[in-house]
Amino acid sequence: MDGNNNTAVAEYENEGDAAANNRYSHIDPSIVDKCAKLVPIAMDEAFRCVPYSWQCRIVTHMNLMTTKSQYVIPSPIFLCAPTGGGKSLARDTFAACRGGVSICICPLLSLGADQVSKINAHSTNGDGSVRAHHLDAFKGPRIQQSLCDRILKMTRQSETTLILMTSPQALIKIEIFYKMFLQLLIQKTLTLITVDELQLFVSFGLRFRPEFHALKEKVFSKLKASDDPDAPTKVHF
């Protein structure tokens, strides 16, 4: 989400070591250290970038949600920072840490296309690379089905992490893409869902796009709590 409110960034940027240590006082320090060290490694291998301290802290916090013992209770993360502040890179780095397939729901078609271009331009090649597709750019059932068939062949052990940018209407109204989403849940290869430009829905409500509201029933209701034994997959949001 873009905006003038830098609350989330400021909180993590100004947080001292003592406060961070207190937050994870119930966790073995070696576990926290491993999750923290993974962030700059993943960002360097995937994008050849060095993370800001707030990016390290946020992605470390999310990494701790994914540990087997779930040292941090899985919950949604809300990130608010100005345009160009590094939110997308934090998202993409966590996706690289997790592997598999990530979905980013973005209501602005031009922004979704631009983010795909930037990810593909800055990602490294070879093992650990991150690739992106904009679902709205694939027109016609044959082309859409071909893309979905390739995506569904991916596993959590695949060398490449895949990020799918999509508008609400493409994910909800194009049956081929919606069936792919459900199949990714079954295959347990979908690891992260993010919503970009959330302020548009907050500002305009149901007047913006009815498909945005439909995400609650069609998408978010499928994401059961990660500690639910009947959950089809552990998807972070």
KAJO-V502625 format. One record per backbone hydrogen bond with DSSP energy under -1.0 kcal/mol. NH is the residue of the N-H (numbers start at 0). CO is the residue of the C=O. E is the energy in kcal/mol with one decimal. If there is no record, write none. Layout:
# KAJO-V502625
nh: {NH,NH}
co: {CO,CO}
e: {E,E}
This chain:
# KAJO-V502625
nh: {9,10,11,12,13,19,20,21,22,23,24,26,30,31,32,33,34,35,36,37,40,41,42,43,44,45,46,47,48,55,56,57,58,59,60,61,62,63,65,69,71,80,84,89,90,91,92,93,94,95,96,97,98,100,101,102,103,104,105,111,112,113,114,115,116,117,118,119,120,121,122,123,127,128,130,132,134,136,137,143,144,145,146,147,148,149,150,151,153,157,160,161,162,163,164,165,170,171,172,173,177,178,179,180,181,182,183,184,185,186,188,189,190,192,193,195,199,201,202,203,204,206,207,211,213,215,217,218,219,220,221,222,223,227,230,234,235}
co: {5,6,7,8,9,15,16,17,18,19,21,23,27,27,28,29,30,31,32,33,36,37,38,39,40,41,42,43,42,51,52,53,54,55,56,57,58,59,62,66,63,0,81,85,86,87,88,89,90,91,92,93,94,188,161,191,163,193,165,107,108,109,110,111,112,113,114,115,116,117,118,45,158,125,160,162,164,133,134,139,140,141,142,143,144,145,146,147,150,154,128,99,130,101,132,103,166,167,168,169,173,174,175,176,177,178,179,180,181,182,183,183,100,235,102,104,196,197,198,199,200,203,204,208,209,212,213,214,214,215,218,219,221,224,227,232,190}
e: {-3.0,-2.6,-1.9,-2.9,-2.5,-2.1,-2.8,-2.1,-1.9,-1.3,-1.3,-1.9,-1.5,-1.5,-2.5,-2.0,-2.3,-2.3,-2.6,-1.3,-1.1,-2.7,-2.6,-2.1,-2.7,-2.4,-2.5,-1.5,-1.0,-2.1,-2.1,-2.3,-2.5,-2.4,-2.3,-2.1,-2.7,-2.1,-1.1,-1.6,-1.1,-1.3,-2.0,-1.7,-2.3,-2.9,-2.1,-2.1,-2.2,-2.1,-2.1,-2.0,-2.7,-3.1,-2.8,-2.7,-3.1,-3.2,-2.9,-2.3,-2.3,-2.2,-2.5,-1.9,-2.1,-2.2,-2.6,-2.4,-1.9,-2.1,-1.7,-2.5,-2.0,-1.6,-2.9,-1.9,-2.6,-2.0,-1.6,-2.4,-2.7,-2.0,-2.0,-2.3,-2.5,-1.7,-2.3,-2.7,-1.7,-1.6,-2.7,-2.5,-2.9,-3.2,-2.9,-2.3,-1.8,-2.4,-2.5,-1.1,-2.2,-2.7,-1.6,-2.2,-2.1,-2.2,-2.5,-1.6,-1.8,-2.7,-1.9,-1.1,-2.5,-3.0,-2.4,-2.8,-1.7,-1.8,-2.6,-2.4,-2.3,-1.6,-1.5,-1.2,-1.9,-1.4,-2.7,-2.4,-2.5,-1.5,-1.5,-1.4,-1.4,-2.1,-1.9,-1.0,-2.1}
